[in-house]
């Protein structure tokens, strides 16, 4: 007996099986995990060049992760965190 292939699970459907909210949330959680793993690698690395590459990868991932949060807020899938008061406005 041969193992089952994944070809039998293909359909002709034009409807996405998962929601955009679910896919965006999972992509964001993968970026968060990657940031954590790169941080761990930078800490445990004995070579400065590898730690520097890990820090660059973290910065690149943080840029993408920031847009993930903006997309979640824009689609009302996540609440906007509270902002600091505008200190430039003079209160009487």
DACOR-V47821 format. One record per residue. RES is the residue in one letter. PSI is psi in whole degrees, 0 to 359 (none if undefined). OMEGA is omega in whole degrees, 0 to 359 (NA if undefined). BURIAL is I if it has 24 or more other ideal C-beta (glycine too) atoms within 12 Angstrom, else O. Layout:
RES_PSI_OMEGA_BURIAL + RES_PSI_OMEGA_BURIAL
This chain:
X_136_180_O + X_152_177_O + X_151_182_O + X_138_178_O + X_165_179_O + X_354_181_O + X_333_182_O + X_347_181_O + X_0_179_O + X_141_179_O + X_172_176_O + X_12_184_O + X_143_175_O + X_0_182_O + X_131_180_O + X_135_182_O + X_339_181_O + X_151_182_O + X_159_177_O + X_324_180_O + X_315_181_O + X_315_181_O + X_320_179_O + X_320_179_I + X_317_180_O + X_321_177_O + X_318_178_O + X_321_179_I + X_329_175_O + X_322_176_O + X_321_177_I + X_319_178_O + X_320_180_O + X_319_178_O + X_318_179_I + X_317_181_O + X_319_177_O + X_322_177_I + X_317_178_O + X_318_179_O + X_321_179_O + X_323_181_I + X_316_185_O + X_353_181_O + X_136_177_O + X_349_182_O + X_132_182_O + X_327_181_O + X_324_178_O + X_319_178_O + X_321_179_O + X_319_178_O + X_324_177_O + X_320_179_I + X_323_176_O + X_319_178_O + X_323_178_O + X_315_180_I + X_319_178_O + X_318_180_O + X_326_179_I + X_326_176_O + X_316_178_O + X_320_182_O + X_327_177_I + X_320_178_O + X_332_174_O + X_313_180_I + X_320_179_I + X_321_177_O + X_320_179_O + X_319_180_I + X_318_182_O + X_325_181_O + X_8_180_O + X_33_176_O + X_350_179_O + X_144_179_O + X_148_174_O + X_130_177_O + X_154_179_O + X_141_179_O + X_160_176_O + X_154_177_O + X_147_176_O + X_109_185_O + X_351_179_O + X_337_178_O + X_128_180_O + X_121_179_O + X_135_178_O + X_none_NA_O
